[in-house]
Amino acid sequence: MFVWLWLRSLRSLRLSQTNIAKEINYRPQITLPTTLGTLNLSIPKTRNHGESGFYPQCLEQGRRSERALMLCVAKMYISGVSTRRVEKVLDLFGIEKISSTQVSRATALLDDALSVWRDRALGEIRYLVLDARYERVRMDHEVVDAAVLSAVGILPDGRRSVLGVQIATSEAEINWREFYQSLVKRGMHGITYIASDDHAGLKAARRAVFPGVPWQRCQFHLAQNAVNHAPTAKVRSRIGGELRSVWNATDEASARAQLEQLAARYESDYSKLSQWLLDNVPEGLTVFNLPESHHRKMRTTNGIERPIQQEIKRRTRIVRVFPNEASLLRLVSAILVEIDDEWSNADKRYIVWNDDNDST
């Protein structure tokens, strides 16, 4: 009698569990890569687990080799390798396919280390170079252009260092000011020179946070601005060379004298261009206050654009549109960590503060 009742109760329990299982909604099956191959798993949908949804932690525990493999996937993604090429590599390990969700989960393993790097303490920074670029990001169900604000500093030992990065909705003053203040809060001090473009938001925030610090307007961007203000094709073809003659002067006084002569030549026929030159070009002459050996490297923002912005562009073009700000910040941070490590371990210095010749 007891056995019969027990079997009957067990049958009722199984029927109840079956009915519950039928009522549960599942997410589309996910593939779980393991050393034995790929497992197809059904994960139940839940309401209270955020945007990413419920994911059993037990699937992540005890899989050291798989975790190492996912870190390799993250490394390949950060290095600019497409998902299709990553799949070809993983196929050698018996993993048939990897989804964009799995790639995102793999790169998320780097978040803690990247956060520590972004929040690390700073110290004395003698020269500061600022710049920004834009990437396509999905925000609030829309694809928008997000600004990637970045800063590079020249340390007392003459080496470059990537100081920080921040994702913002624009280059408005409030965003640049928040970025500057975050650098100061982390201990940045001792700045004697700042180089950047002439963006209005950047300039206003710089004046508020770093009042009195000499500012150099990037000569490369200044030349581009001059070309855009040139009224004819003939003037556009020669204005860049004429400005280079000004910037290559022996000292600031000579540069200003050549600038006045250049503006005078355009006064009669192109008065607006002449006035623009007198109003803007002097902002590109601050570099003459630095030691002559520093002029070439500190008169533009090329020290941040070429090694950083071009590298970010190369690696982000395979993504095209980032799913959220966090994914963009993660990838850019990982790229900057690599560049910063390379600079910190460089044998030669970027800027020499004394009379020796150990420069690049």
Summary of the structure (lengths in Angstrom):
residues: 360
radius of gyration: 28.3
end to end distance: 91.5
largest distance: 115.2
contacts: 1036
relative contact order: 0.11
helix: 54%
strand: 17%
